[in-house]
Amino acid sequence: MVKLDHRVKGESVEIKYKTYTLREFQPGDETGILKLWQTAFKAEMDPALLKWKHLDNPYGRTMVLCIAEDREIVTFYGGIAFQMNCQGRTIHAVHLMDIMSHPGHRENRVFAQTARAFMKICCVPDKLQFMYGFPGAFHYDVGERLLNYRKISSVKYWTARAEDLLAEGLPAEGLLSEGLLSKDPKAETDCKHHLKQNSLHGQKGCKAGHGRKEVPIPSIAMIPVAAIGEMDELAPAFDQLWQACLKDYPLSVARDARFVKWRYFQHPHNQYNVFVFQKKSDGSGFGRTLIRTLKSFFSSKSDTFPFTARRMSEVKHRSAVKHMSESKHRIAARHRSAVDHSFTASQPSAASQQSAARHRFMDKGRYRICAYLVFCVNNDKLVLVDILMPDSLTLFKEIMGCAARYMINEKFQEIETWLPENHFIARHAEKAGFKESQEPLGIIPTVSLFDHSPSLAWVTENFYYNMGDGDLF
């Protein structure tokens, strides 16, 4: 354990070390931090990214700097002090990121001194319970030697093709079943008549009639959350989902509405596709509403997600588009094509109908979110960045069936993600068709604990993290 000799109090904390001053971040330090980044990494950081990550995050500013005599910032140590669930208690733990030191001052051991000052100032019982991060081998070795870094559960890197997920998923066709959107009025009438609410532990179908085979009906619907305004409307449902999942995530970043909004809707560069999954809670009227909703979200000529496509088409209006890779431009172009195909003449009317259908589906809280997931695109691969759901293999398979249908619609060949090896979602992933592969980045899940921290064994056993916790995706 790292021993803390004392606690430094006060609004403005300063510690003297040789000719250097160690202190917390102050407004106006941004320019010096960006200059240090350029010196340390031989690259530039977009000021908007620094602002989003360290200044505008909803958890406060958690940074300690080392200042030389000439007022140059020569070391940055800090991260984001996420709110977390710890066996039902609310705690904070800092995810270390963007740690850097000026190469011209390293012989004075300013990095180690700044890190220790950070721990004395920030890592006290009523502030931060522990530090964690995902360094590579080199930075882990430095932290292990100087800062009590310890490995926790290994990360498992998973990949799957759509056909793998459809082979295991429930239902086989994911979100859409042939009978649901059939143009045969008799088939649709039969579906409406026989459609019943599915439980998480049983799959039912609708009888298509006239000798046709029984069509599997999804017990959940996959709905895109396409804009920050929609996220605001759904905030209570996201908070309710997180509260319902607490027991299944004894140690995790609080994946509530505040986290989802900041992480996936306010990022200055990255574009994410956020989806919620819903099932009828009281068992009445599910079929009719689901059919209306699906018909509103899917055009008669295309199976693409119009809200998602529309959102991707708006990328060109953002300055962040210049940061996208060529592959992301191709994906955005494909989505724009889908928009042009799906949204033609009567745009206002169609949008109004979709909005009305969505509000019918969400009518007066009758539907609750049973899960959410987040996608992004990386080198033409679909990346599962984040997922939150209760512990249910059946539900996971249904969600992945929907994801597979989305992959087919958008012509993605493969989906990838990484998860802690001992979490139930990793176990479900293997049973749902994912295959374990070599993790390409060489990340090492790491914690640094203190006298007031949970034990290493307990953290290793219970810590849930995924790609959404980091800043790499």
Secondary structure, 3 states (H helix, E strand, C coil): CECCCCCCCCCCCEEEECCEEEEECCCCCHHHHHHHHHHHHCCCCCHHHHHHHHHCCCCCCEEEEEECCCCCEEEEEEEEEEEEEECCEEEEEEEECCCEECHHHHHHCHHHHHHHHHHHHHCCCCCCCEEEECCCHHHHHHHHHHCCCEECCCEEEEEECHHHHHHHCCCCCCCCCCCCCCCCHHHHHHHHHHCCCCECCECCEECCCCCCCCEECCCCEEEEECCHHHHHHHHHHHHHHHHHHHHHCCEEECCCHHHHHHHHHCCCCCCCEEEEEEEECCCCCHHHHHHHHHHHHCCCCCCCCHHHHHHHHHHHHCHHHHHCCHHHHHHHHHHHHHHHHHCCCCHHHHHHHHHHHHHHHCHHHCEEEEEEEEEEEECCEEEEEEEECCCCHHHHHHHHHHHHHHHHHHCCCCEEEEEECCCHHHHHHHHCCCEEECCCCCCCCEEEEECCCCCHHHHHHHEECCHHHCCCC
